[in-house]
C-alpha cells in the first residue's frame, strides 16, 4: 500500500511497504509516484543506510528514468529482521528481488553505490535473467573493507584489518553516542566543513546534502556498524560470470572504495568501462550531472541492444 508522499527538493518521493522473502517489512520508494516520468525503470541498490536524498540528479522531474529502491533493514522506516544477523549481502539481494517484484520489474538496469555495488553484482551473478546492465558508483564487487583507505595504497590485508577494527570499535560505543549523533544540528555550514576534510569534497547541492546527512544519522550507530560488519563478510564476486555491460564510476580520492580496485574490476569484466572523476566516496553528490549522464548512456545502450 502506498503511503503519504513526501516532498524533496524538485521532486516527490513516495514510499511503499514491501515484504522481503523472510517476512521483513521494507520501506521501498520511487521517484515517480504518479507515473509521469517518460523513461525506463532502474533499480537502485543504495549505499548502506542511505536515502533518496543522496541522489540529487534522480530527484529532478525530468531525470529521464523512473527509479525504484528501498531503505535497508533497520533504517529509514524499514524493520530490523527477526534474526539480527540477517542483514548481509545475501539478504540485500533478496530485498532487491522483492522490490523488483513489487514494482513489476522482470529485468532492469541496476545501479549501485558503495555496498550497493556488492549487492548488484551478487544479484547479477545469482539472477542474471533479472539484470540488463550495471552502473557501479564508488563501490567494488565484493571484499569491500580490503579496498578502503585506497589513497593510502595499503595492502588489501592491512586495509581489511584496520577498517574492520575501527568498525568493531565504533559499534561497541555506538549505543552511547547515538543520542548525540541523532541530535546534531546538521546544516549547510556542517556540509561546508565536511567538504574540506578530504572525506567529502564540495557538493552540488549543500542543502540537499545536509538533509541526506541528517536522515542518515537517524539510524542508531550500533545498528549501522553491525550491518557494516555483516556486509563486510561478502567475498569477491566472480566477474567472469557477469555478462552484461558494466560501467564503473570511481572517485579519485575515495577512502571507502579504492579507485584502483574499481579500475581492475572493470578490466576483468567482459564488457566493462571505467570512469574516474575528481571526487570522493560521495561522487554522485559532488558530480551529479556527470554520473547521471553515464547512467542515461548505459540505459540507452542497453535499450538499443535489446532493439537490435
C-alpha positions as a printed Julia matrix, in Angstrom:
308×3 Matrix{Float64}:
  0.0     0.0     0.0
  1.36    3.42   -0.94
  2.0     5.81    1.91
  1.69    9.55    2.05
  4.2    11.08   -0.34
  6.95   13.3     1.0
  8.41   16.21   -0.87
 12.12   16.58   -1.59
 13.66   19.49   -3.49
 12.37   19.48   -7.08
 10.74   16.07   -6.77
  8.23   13.95   -4.93
  9.24   10.65   -3.39
  6.63    8.05   -2.48
  7.18    5.21   -0.04
  5.59    1.77   -0.04
  5.73   -1.19    2.31
  7.22   -4.33    0.74
  7.75   -7.71    2.39
 11.01   -9.49    1.73
 11.12  -13.28    1.49
 11.88  -13.75    5.19
  8.97  -11.55    6.22
 10.97   -8.4     6.97
  8.97   -5.28    6.13
 10.93   -2.91    3.89
 10.33    0.74    3.19
 10.59    0.89   -0.6
 10.46    4.13   -2.58
 10.17    5.56   -6.06
 10.92    8.95   -7.57
  7.85    8.67   -9.82
  4.74    8.06   -7.68
  2.35    9.41  -10.32
  3.87    7.71  -13.37
  4.83   10.95  -15.1
  8.46   10.2   -15.91
  8.83    9.15  -19.52
 11.67    6.68  -19.37
 12.74    3.18  -18.35
 12.78    1.94  -14.77
 16.1     1.49  -12.98
 16.69   -0.37   -9.73
 18.94    1.44   -7.25
 20.9    -0.56   -4.68
 21.79    2.32   -2.39
 24.7     2.85   -0.04
 24.34    1.22    3.36
 21.82    3.09    5.48
 21.49    5.95    2.99
 18.38    7.52    1.49
 16.98    9.04   -1.74
 18.36   12.48   -0.89
 21.87   11.23   -1.68
 20.97   11.24   -5.4
 20.18   14.85   -6.41
 20.01   14.1   -10.15
 17.36   11.41   -9.61
 15.13   13.88   -7.77
 14.66   16.09  -10.82
 11.28   15.58  -12.55
 12.99   15.48  -15.96
 15.7    12.99  -14.93
 14.58   10.56  -17.64
 14.46    7.41  -15.5
 11.95    6.01  -13.07
 13.87    4.76  -10.03
 12.76    2.16   -7.51
 14.73    1.36   -4.38
 14.35    0.65   -0.66
 15.73    1.61    2.73
 17.91   -1.05    4.3
 16.79   -3.24    7.18
 16.5    -1.23   10.38
 16.92    2.13    8.62
 14.57    4.75    7.23
 11.39    3.06    8.42
 12.31   -0.49    7.35
 12.06   -3.11   10.1
 15.0    -4.93   11.58
 14.96   -8.64   10.73
 13.92  -11.2    13.33
 17.47  -12.56   13.11
 19.8    -9.58   13.72
 22.47  -11.18   11.54
 20.11  -11.39    8.54
 21.33   -8.13    7.07
 24.22   -9.25    4.86
 24.59   -9.02    1.11
 22.61  -12.23    0.52
 19.65  -10.66    2.32
 20.13   -7.42    0.4
 19.85   -9.39   -2.83
 16.59  -10.95   -1.64
 15.34   -7.49   -0.71
 16.24   -6.21   -4.19
 14.28   -9.03   -5.8
 11.28   -8.35   -3.57
 11.32   -4.68   -4.58
 11.61   -5.6    -8.28
  8.68   -7.99   -7.97
  6.58   -5.41   -6.13
  7.09   -2.83   -8.87
  6.61   -5.38  -11.66
 10.21   -5.36  -12.92
 11.18   -8.55  -14.73
 14.56   -7.16  -15.83
 16.26   -3.81  -15.44
 19.44   -1.79  -15.45
 20.7    -1.82  -11.88
 22.79    0.92  -10.32
 24.6     0.68   -7.01
 26.53    2.88   -4.66
 29.05    1.7    -2.06
 27.8    -1.59   -0.54
 25.03   -1.43   -3.15
 27.68   -2.31   -5.72
 28.3    -5.58   -3.85
 24.56   -6.17   -3.86
 24.0    -5.55   -7.55
 26.92   -7.72   -8.68
 25.74  -10.58   -6.47
 22.27  -10.09   -7.94
 23.71  -10.23  -11.45
 25.55  -13.49  -10.71
 22.71  -15.21   -8.84
 19.88  -13.97  -11.08
 21.36  -12.93  -14.45
 17.91  -13.01  -16.05
 16.87  -10.0   -13.93
 19.76   -7.68  -14.85
 20.38   -5.96  -18.21
 23.2    -3.59  -17.24
 25.18   -2.4   -14.2
 26.33    1.05  -13.08
 28.76    0.81  -10.16
 29.28    4.09   -8.3
 32.07    4.26   -5.7
 31.94    0.58   -4.86
 33.57   -2.76   -5.59
 32.13   -6.21   -6.37
 32.97   -7.79   -3.01
 35.55   -7.71   -0.2
 34.86   -4.02    0.3
 36.83   -3.49    3.51
 40.08   -4.59    1.87
 39.77   -1.74   -0.67
 39.15    1.01    1.87
 41.74    3.72    2.54
 42.62    3.41   -1.14
 44.6     6.68   -1.43
 46.97    5.34    1.26
 47.73    2.36   -1.01
 47.78   -0.15    1.85
 47.98   -3.88    1.08
 44.49   -5.42    0.99
 45.05   -7.47    4.13
 46.27   -4.46    6.11
 43.37   -2.31    4.91
 40.86   -5.0     5.91
 42.36   -5.43    9.38
 42.47   -1.68   10.03
 38.98   -0.84    8.81
 37.34   -3.87   10.43
 38.98   -2.97   13.73
 37.73    0.61   13.54
 34.23   -0.59   12.67
 34.12   -3.0    15.6
 35.26   -0.26   17.98
 32.61    2.2    16.8
 29.92   -0.48   17.06
 30.82   -1.04   20.73
 30.35    2.63   21.64
 27.55    3.19   19.15
 24.66    2.91   21.58
 26.23    5.53   23.85
 26.88    8.08   21.11
 23.64    7.67   19.13
 21.72   10.16   21.34
 24.37   12.71   20.4
 24.71   11.99   16.68
 20.95   11.84   16.12
 20.58   15.36   17.55
 23.46   17.07   15.8
 22.42   20.34   14.13
 23.24   19.46   10.51
 23.07   22.34    8.06
 24.89   23.84    5.1
 27.73   25.03    7.36
 28.26   21.45    8.54
 28.38   20.29    4.93
 30.88   23.05    4.12
 33.15   21.76    6.88
 32.79   18.14    5.72
 33.55   19.24    2.17
 37.02   20.35    3.2
 38.05   17.3     5.21
 39.11   15.09    2.31
 36.42   12.58    3.29
 33.95   14.56    1.16
 34.54   17.3    -1.41
 32.3    20.28   -2.31
 28.85   19.07   -3.34
 26.47   20.43   -5.96
 23.56   20.95   -3.53
 24.65   21.66    0.08
 21.06   21.98    1.31
 20.05   18.6    -0.04
 23.27   17.05    1.24
 22.57   18.4     4.74
 19.13   16.78    4.65
 20.65   13.49    3.49
 23.24   13.52    6.3
 20.6    14.4     8.89
 18.41   11.49    7.81
 21.4     9.14    7.71
 22.23   10.0    11.33
 18.74    8.97   12.44
 19.93    5.34   12.27
 21.36    4.06   15.59
 25.14    3.97   15.27
 25.49    0.5    16.8
 22.98   -0.97   14.32
 24.61    0.73   11.35
 28.05   -0.65   12.21
 26.55   -4.07   12.93
 25.2    -4.04    9.37
 28.56   -2.88    8.08
 30.38   -5.77    9.75
 27.81   -8.23    8.41
 28.09   -6.97    4.83
 31.9    -6.98    5.2
 31.75  -10.79    5.1
 30.8   -10.63    1.41
 33.66  -12.01   -0.67
 34.61  -11.12   -4.23
 32.08  -11.86   -6.94
 33.33  -14.0    -9.87
 33.25  -11.32  -12.55
 33.69  -13.86  -15.34
 30.03  -14.74  -14.73
 28.83  -11.19  -15.38
 27.68  -10.95  -18.99
 26.05   -7.52  -19.19
 27.54   -4.05  -19.85
 29.13   -2.6   -16.69
 30.18    0.98  -16.05
 32.37    1.73  -13.03
 32.38    5.33  -11.77
 35.09    6.0    -9.19
 36.04    8.97   -7.05
 39.78    9.55   -7.38
 40.26   10.21   -3.64
 37.64    7.78   -2.33
 38.58    6.49    1.14
 35.83    3.85    1.29
 36.16    2.14   -2.1
 39.57    2.36   -3.72
 39.56    3.73   -7.27
 42.37    1.44   -8.38
 40.38   -1.6    -7.24
 37.39   -0.41   -9.25
 39.62    0.04  -12.28
 40.99   -3.51  -12.09
 37.45   -4.85  -11.61
 36.32   -3.05  -14.76
 39.19   -4.67  -16.64
 38.05   -8.14  -15.51
 34.5    -7.72  -16.82
 33.91   -8.78  -20.41
 32.11   -5.52  -21.2
 33.46   -3.08  -18.62
 34.06    0.66  -18.75
 35.96    2.65  -16.13
 35.4     6.36  -15.48
 37.29    8.28  -12.79
 36.05   11.62  -11.52
 37.85   14.08   -9.21
 35.8    13.28   -6.14
 35.33   11.18   -3.04
 33.03    8.35   -1.97
 30.17   10.8    -2.49
 30.92   11.37   -6.15
 27.24   11.29   -7.21
 26.62   14.25   -4.87
 29.74   16.1    -5.99
 29.3    15.46   -9.73
 25.59   14.57  -10.12
 25.32   15.62  -13.77
 28.3    13.54  -14.89
 27.18   10.43  -13.03
 23.63   10.83  -14.31
 24.85   11.23  -17.89
 26.69    7.93  -17.58
 23.51    6.27  -16.29
 21.44    7.59  -19.2
 24.09    6.47  -21.69
 24.06    2.97  -20.23
 20.27    2.81  -20.26
 20.18    3.96  -23.89
 22.85    1.48  -24.89
 21.03   -1.43  -23.26
 17.82   -0.33  -24.92
 19.49   -0.17  -28.33
 20.97   -3.64  -27.88
 17.56   -5.03  -26.95
 16.02   -3.45  -30.03
 18.77   -4.87  -32.23
